[in-house]
Amino acid sequence: MEQLIQEDQELVWLSPSELPFQISGFAWWSKEHKFRRLPVVIEGAIRKEVDELADHTAGGQIRFQTNATLLKIKVKLFGPNSMDHIPSTAVTGFDCYLGLPGSQMYYGTTRFPQTADEYESAFEFVEPDLRYITLNFPLYQGVHEVKIGVNKDAMVMEYPPYEHDGKIIVYGTSITQGGCASRPGMAYSNILSRRINIEFINLGFSGNGKGDPEIADLISTIEKPRCLILDYETNCATLEDLMTTLPEFIRIIRSRHSEVPILIVSRLPFGNEHAKSSSYEDRMASRNYQCELVKELQEQGDRFVYFCDGADLLGEIWNECTVDGVHPTDLGFMQMANGLTPLLEDILQIN
């Protein structure tokens, strides 16, 4: 199925909101058809900061097949890149992968002026071979509109459905959202989506993944949850904040989903930890609390709650894995994904 929006001398412009394109990564897409990570709510229902960050499109994907030799993206954003430590390619860019999950390969990233809040960018191919295409949405900006342009004689077809039913939901911080990856595909939820053939929902809210009960309630309404990853310790100012929010967050999820696996991930080491003992001590106190909470819940009969020490994800090279001592580089995100992949496969009992 193709819908003709606009023809010019080279291209047919199509809307990815319609078939044969598949939009994934937005849990409320089928109901609202908005490039938004939370549902539209009345003012005051959630914190303003979270409401605004929900318009950032981290984790969103456009999936389709085409034999186009010229593939263009035309996008209108909420604004340009306003970050001082994340490249525009990640904040406001799209990147392109070819192939199916398990064998996807990076192809390219949109190019545009640093200050652009709308742009057009192209991917070119030599041969008109039928290809599986995944386009990853920007990590740190909202998208008003996106159109896909292909040469007039190209076919556009549906992408195969996910092998595994349900959704893996990742709730957390700026790190979860993708700061400071170099491009969208390097956020760890997107890396995982290339390895595990299931839909991922990125609910990382920069500076604002604080364990809000209102967000837990919204998450609990997502249809067909397969696993929930809680990775928000870094946004808790104190251990007391974590101790107050985490049990209640889990209780809210469990009130609707008694057997959905919940994986709690403690924070990564900060870059200064080798020279600042208080940083290490704070991390270990929070790490130990989360580990003990999981053991307590398991002893109470919850067979579907798990713990992962974030420090184990980065391994021995932890001190070389960040941009600013906190936010991972692409290397850091790859290390995180490498550690989480076997854990998720084991929890979900998939290979």
C-alpha positions in Angstrom: 0.0 0.0 0.0 1.3 3.5 -0.9 -0.2 6.9 -0.2 0.8 9.7 -2.5 1.3 13.0 -0.7 3.4 15.1 -3.1 5.3 14.4 -6.2 8.3 16.3 -7.5 10.7 15.6 -10.3 12.4 12.8 -8.3 10.4 11.6 -5.4 7.1 10.4 -4.0 6.5 11.6 -0.5 4.8 9.2 2.0 3.6 9.5 5.5 5.1 7.0 7.9 2.0 7.3 10.0 0.2 5.1 7.5 0.6 1.6 6.1 2.8 0.0 4.9 5.1 1.8 7.4 5.3 0.6 11.0 5.7 3.0 13.9 7.1 1.5 17.1 8.5 2.7 20.4 5.5 4.9 21.3 3.3 2.9 23.6 0.2 5.0 23.0 0.6 5.3 19.2 -2.3 3.1 18.3 -4.7 5.3 20.3 -3.3 8.8 19.8 -1.1 8.7 16.7 1.4 11.1 18.3 5.1 10.9 18.3 5.0 11.1 22.1 6.3 8.7 24.8 3.4 9.3 27.3 -0.3 9.8 26.6 -1.6 13.3 26.4 -2.8 14.2 29.9 -4.6 17.1 31.5 -2.4 19.9 32.9 -1.1 19.0 36.3 -1.6 15.2 36.0 2.1 14.7 35.7 5.0 17.1 36.4 5.5 19.7 33.8 9.1 18.7 33.1 8.1 15.1 32.5 5.2 16.2 30.3 7.6 18.2 28.1 10.2 15.5 28.0 7.5 13.0 26.9 7.5 14.8 23.5 11.2 13.9 23.0 11.1 10.9 20.6 13.8 8.7 22.1 13.2 5.0 21.2 10.8 5.7 18.4 11.3 3.8 15.1 10.0 3.8 11.6 10.2 0.3 10.0 9.5 -0.7 6.4 10.9 -2.4 3.3 11.9 -0.7 0.1 14.0 -1.1 -3.0 14.5 2.7 -3.3 17.8 3.9 -4.5 17.1 7.4 -3.1 15.5 7.6 0.4 14.9 11.0 1.9 13.7 12.2 5.3 11.9 15.5 5.7 11.3 16.5 9.3 9.9 19.4 11.3 11.1 19.5 14.9 9.9 21.2 18.1 13.2 23.1 18.1 17.0 22.8 17.2 19.7 21.2 19.4 19.9 23.1 22.7 22.3 20.7 24.4 26.0 21.6 24.9 27.4 18.1 25.4 25.3 16.0 23.0 25.8 16.1 19.2 23.0 17.3 17.0 23.0 14.0 15.2 21.7 12.5 18.4 19.5 15.3 19.6 17.7 16.1 16.4 18.8 13.5 13.9 17.5 10.2 12.5 19.8 7.3 11.7 19.3 4.4 9.4 19.8 0.6 9.9 19.5 -2.1 7.3 18.4 -5.7 8.0 16.3 -7.6 10.6 16.9 -7.7 14.3 19.8 -9.9 15.0 21.6 -8.9 11.9 21.0 -5.1 11.5 23.8 -3.0 10.3 24.3 0.8 10.6 24.0 2.7 7.3 24.0 6.4 8.0 22.7 9.4 9.8 20.9 12.5 8.6 23.0 15.6 8.0 21.7 19.1 8.6 22.8 22.5 9.9 23.5 22.6 13.7 20.7 25.2 14.3 18.1 23.5 12.1 14.6 22.9 13.4 13.5 21.5 10.1 15.6 19.8 7.4 15.7 17.3 4.6 18.4 14.6 4.3 19.0 11.7 2.0 20.3 8.1 2.0 21.4 6.8 -1.4 21.8 3.2 -2.5 23.5 2.0 -5.7 21.3 -1.0 -6.5 17.5 -1.2 -6.3 17.5 -4.2 -3.9 14.7 -4.8 -1.5 16.0 -3.8 2.0 14.7 -3.8 5.5 14.9 -0.3 6.8 14.8 1.0 10.4 14.9 4.7 11.1 15.6 5.7 14.7 13.9 8.9 15.9 15.8 11.8 17.6 16.7 11.3 21.3 16.4 14.8 22.7 13.8 16.7 20.7 10.2 16.5 19.6 9.0 15.8 16.1 6.0 17.6 14.7 6.1 15.9 11.3 8.2 13.5 9.3 7.8 12.4 5.7 9.6 9.7 3.8 10.6 10.3 0.2 11.5 7.6 -2.3 12.1 7.6 -6.1 9.0 7.2 -8.1 9.5 3.7 -9.3 10.3 2.3 -5.8 8.3 -0.2 -3.9 7.5 0.3 -0.2 6.3 -2.7 1.7 5.6 -3.8 5.3 8.4 -4.8 7.7 8.0 -8.3 9.2 6.2 -8.3 12.6 8.1 -8.7 15.8 9.1 -12.3 16.6 8.2 -11.9 20.3 4.9 -10.4 21.5 4.7 -7.6 24.0 7.0 -4.7 25.0 10.1 -4.2 27.0 9.7 -0.9 28.9 12.8 0.9 30.1 12.1 3.7 32.7 14.9 5.9 33.9 17.0 9.0 33.5 18.9 11.0 30.9 21.1 8.0 30.4 18.1 5.9 29.6 16.9 8.6 27.2 20.2 8.4 25.4 22.5 11.0 26.8 25.2 11.3 25.5 25.1 9.0 22.5 26.5 10.3 19.2 23.4 9.3 17.3 20.0 7.8 18.1 20.8 4.1 17.3 23.4 4.1 20.1 21.0 4.6 23.0 21.1 1.4 24.8 17.4 0.6 24.3 17.9 0.9 20.6 21.0 -1.3 20.7 19.0 -3.9 22.5 16.2 -3.6 20.0 18.6 -4.7 17.3 19.5 -7.8 19.2 16.1 -8.9 20.7 13.2 -9.0 18.2 10.6 -7.3 20.4 9.3 -3.8 20.7 11.2 -1.5 23.2 9.6 1.5 24.9 12.1 4.1 26.1 10.8 6.1 29.0 14.0 7.9 30.0 13.3 11.4 31.3 16.4 13.6 31.5 16.9 14.7 35.1 13.3 13.7 35.9 13.2 9.9 36.2 12.4 10.3 39.9 10.1 7.3 40.4 6.9 9.4 40.2 3.9 7.3 41.2 1.9 9.0 38.4 4.3 7.6 35.9 4.2 4.2 37.4 0.4 4.3 37.1 0.7 5.2 33.4 3.3 2.5 32.7 1.0 0.0 34.3 -1.6 0.7 31.6 0.7 -0.1 28.7 -0.7 -3.1 26.8 1.2 -6.4 26.8 4.2 -5.5 28.9 6.8 -8.3 28.7 9.5 -6.8 31.0 10.0 -3.5 32.9 13.6 -2.2 33.5 13.8 0.4 36.3 17.0 2.4 35.9 16.3 5.6 37.7 18.6 5.7 40.7 20.8 8.5 39.3 17.9 11.0 39.4 17.2 10.4 43.1 19.0 13.1 45.1 19.3 11.0 48.2 19.1 7.4 49.2 15.9 8.4 51.1 14.3 9.5 47.9 15.0 6.1 46.4 13.8 4.2 49.5 10.5 6.3 49.3 9.8 5.9 45.6 11.0 2.4 44.6 8.8 0.2 46.7 5.8 2.3 45.8 6.7 2.2 42.1 6.9 -1.6 42.2 3.6 -1.9 44.2 1.8 0.2 41.5 3.1 -2.0 38.7 2.3 -5.2 40.7 -1.3 -4.0 41.3 -1.9 -4.7 37.6 0.9 -7.0 36.5 1.7 -9.6 39.2 4.0 -11.7 37.0 5.6 -9.2 34.6 9.4 -9.4 35.1 10.9 -6.3 36.8 14.6 -5.8 36.4 16.1 -3.1 38.8 19.4 -1.7 37.6 21.6 0.3 40.0 23.5 3.3 38.7 26.7 3.3 36.8 29.9 4.5 38.6 30.7 8.2 38.1 34.0 9.0 36.5 35.4 10.7 39.6 34.7 7.7 41.8 38.4 6.6 41.9 39.4 9.9 43.5 36.2 10.8 45.4 35.4 8.3 48.1 31.9 9.8 48.8 30.8 9.0 45.3 31.7 5.4 45.7 30.1 5.2 49.1 26.8 6.8 47.9 26.6 4.4 45.0 27.3 1.3 47.2 24.6 2.4 49.7 22.0 2.7 47.0 23.2 -0.4 45.3 23.0 -2.4 48.5 19.5 -1.1 49.2 18.2 -2.1 45.8 19.8 -5.5 46.0 18.3 -6.1 49.5 14.9 -4.9 48.4 14.8 -7.4 45.5 15.8 -10.2 48.0 13.1 -9.1 50.3 10.4 -9.1 47.6 11.6 -12.5 46.4 11.3 -13.9 49.9 7.8 -12.5 50.1 6.9 -14.6 47.0 7.6 -12.3 44.0 9.4 -14.7 41.6 9.6 -12.1 38.8 11.8 -9.4 40.3 15.5 -9.2 39.5 18.6 -7.0 40.3 21.5 -5.9 38.2 24.5 -4.0 39.5 25.1 -1.2 37.0 28.8 -1.3 37.7 29.0 -4.8 36.3 27.7 -3.5 33.0 30.7 -1.3 32.2 33.3 -3.7 33.5 36.9 -2.9 33.9 36.8 0.0 31.4 34.1 1.9 33.4 36.4 5.0 33.8 36.6 5.4 30.0 32.9 5.1 29.2 31.5 8.6 29.7 31.4 12.1 28.1 31.3 14.0 31.4 31.9 11.5 34.2 28.2 10.6 34.3 26.6 10.1 30.8 27.9 7.2 28.6 29.6 7.6 25.3 28.8 5.1 22.5 31.3 2.8 24.1 29.5 3.0 27.5 26.1 2.3 25.9 27.5 -0.7 24.0 28.9 -2.0 27.3 25.5 -1.6 29.0 23.8 -3.4 26.1 26.4 -6.2 26.2 25.6 -6.8 29.8 21.9 -6.5 29.6 21.4 -8.7 26.5 22.0 -12.1 28.2 20.1 -11.0 31.3 17.0 -10.1 29.3 17.3 -13.3 27.2 17.4 -15.3 30.4 14.6 -13.4 32.1 12.4 -13.7 28.9 13.6 -17.2 28.2 14.4 -16.4 24.6 17.6 -16.9 22.6 
